[in-house]
Amino acid sequence: MTEQSEFIDEATLIETIENQLEEGNPKKVTETLMRLMMTGTAREDAIQAMACALAIEIFDVMKNDAEFNLKRYSEHLDMLPDLSFMEGE
């Protein structure tokens, strides 16, 4: 793959989050959106933060030629809205 084909843009990540919400899978995505919105986070901001958590997992999959780790993705969603977990990635 070329570097360009490996790049996933923000719009694609947001679309993926929206699809996960629509499908209700994984449940953690819907739970996270509700939790963030109940604490005053705007829906758009919550979706963007969730897209960051997804991007971290996708990056790890691509970097390490690994399978998608739902547990780790869920853990990152649980950490939101604190994005400091991204600093060590």
matplotlib code that plots the C-alpha trace (Angstrom):
import matplotlib.pyplot as plt

x = [0.0, 1.1, 1.2, -1.7, -3.9, -3.1, -4.3, -7.8, -9.3, -11.5, -14.6, -14.2, -13.6, -16.7, -18.8, -17.6, -18.7, -22.1, -22.4, -21.6, -24.2, -26.8, -26.1, -25.7, -22.5, -20.4, -22.8, -20.0, -20.1, -23.8, -23.1, -20.1, -22.1, -24.9, -22.4, -20.6, -23.7, -25.1, -22.0, -22.6, -20.4, -22.0, -22.8, -20.4, -17.6, -18.4, -18.3, -15.0, -13.5, -14.8, -13.3, -9.9, -10.3, -11.1, -8.1, -5.8, -7.1, -6.9, -3.4, -2.3, -3.9, -2.0, 1.3, 1.4, -0.5, -2.8, -6.5, -8.9, -8.9, -12.5, -11.4, -8.7, -11.1, -13.7, -11.1, -10.2, -13.8, -14.2, -11.4, -13.2, -13.4, -9.9, -7.7, -4.4, -4.2, -3.3, 0.0, 1.6, 0.5]
y = [0.0, 3.5, 6.1, 7.9, 4.7, 4.0, 7.5, 7.7, 11.1, 12.7, 12.5, 8.7, 8.3, 10.3, 8.4, 5.1, 6.4, 7.4, 4.0, 2.3, 4.5, 3.6, -0.1, 0.0, -1.9, -1.8, -0.8, 1.1, 3.8, 4.6, 4.5, 6.9, 9.4, 9.4, 9.8, 12.7, 14.5, 14.1, 15.9, 18.8, 17.9, 18.9, 15.9, 17.1, 17.4, 14.0, 12.4, 14.0, 12.7, 9.2, 9.4, 10.1, 6.9, 5.0, 6.5, 5.3, 1.8, 1.8, 3.2, 0.4, -2.2, -0.7, -0.2, -3.6, -5.5, -6.6, -7.3, -4.7, -4.8, -4.0, -4.1, -1.5, 0.6, 0.4, 1.4, 4.5, 5.4, 5.1, 7.6, 10.3, 13.3, 13.1, 12.8, 12.6, 8.9, 9.9, 11.5, 8.1, 6.5]
z = [0.0, -0.6, 2.1, 0.5, 0.4, 4.1, 5.1, 6.6, 6.7, 9.4, 7.2, 6.8, 10.6, 11.4, 8.8, 10.5, 13.9, 12.5, 10.9, 14.2, 15.9, 13.3, 13.6, 17.4, 17.1, 19.1, 21.9, 23.6, 20.8, 21.6, 25.3, 24.9, 22.8, 25.4, 28.2, 26.6, 25.6, 29.2, 30.5, 28.1, 25.1, 21.8, 19.6, 16.9, 19.4, 20.9, 17.4, 16.7, 20.0, 19.3, 15.8, 17.5, 19.6, 16.4, 14.6, 17.3, 17.0, 13.2, 13.3, 15.6, 13.2, 10.3, 12.1, 13.6, 10.9, 13.7, 14.1, 15.3, 19.1, 20.3, 23.9, 23.4, 21.3, 24.1, 26.7, 24.6, 24.3, 28.1, 28.5, 26.6, 26.8, 28.2, 25.1, 27.0, 26.2, 22.7, 23.8, 24.5, 21.2]

ax = plt.figure().add_subplot(projection="3d")
ax.plot(x, y, z, "-o")
ax.set_aspect("equal")
plt.show()
